[in-house]
Amino acid sequence: MAKKVVATLRDGSKDGRAYSKVIKMVKSPKTGAYIFDEQMVPNEAVKEFFKN
């Protein structure tokens, strides 16, 4: 019975695979230290995120 429930939950989670968590190191203009910019972006926009 549990396998059936897990299988139905996996079918409904197809939208979650369309996004990726991306992390970029950015130098802070105030302190000069590096900070991490983390975002969830669609898979199509990953290259655009790292261009900027």
C-alpha positions in Angstrom: 0.0 0.0 0.0 2.8 2.4 0.8 4.4 2.0 -2.6 1.2 3.0 -4.3 1.1 6.2 -2.3 4.7 7.1 -3.1 4.1 6.4 -6.8 1.1 8.7 -6.9 3.1 11.5 -5.1 6.0 11.1 -7.6 3.6 11.5 -10.6 2.3 14.8 -9.2 5.8 16.3 -8.6 6.8 16.8 -12.2 6.7 20.6 -11.8 9.4 20.4 -9.1 11.9 19.0 -11.7 11.4 22.1 -13.8 13.4 24.2 -11.3 17.0 24.1 -10.2 18.6 25.7 -7.1 21.5 27.8 -8.3 24.2 29.4 -6.0 26.5 32.2 -7.2 29.3 33.9 -5.3 29.0 37.7 -5.4 31.4 40.2 -4.0 29.7 42.6 -1.6 30.3 46.3 -2.6 30.2 47.5 1.1 32.6 45.1 2.8 34.4 43.4 -0.1 33.6 40.0 1.4 31.9 37.3 -0.7 28.3 36.5 -0.2 26.2 33.7 -1.8 23.2 34.4 -3.9 20.9 31.4 -3.8 17.7 31.2 -6.0 15.3 28.6 -7.4 15.1 29.3 -11.1 13.5 27.4 -14.0 15.9 25.1 -15.9 15.7 27.3 -19.0 16.9 30.4 -17.1 20.0 28.9 -15.4 22.4 30.3 -18.1 20.9 33.7 -17.8 21.3 33.7 -14.0 25.0 33.1 -14.3 25.5 35.6 -17.2 24.6 38.6 -14.9 
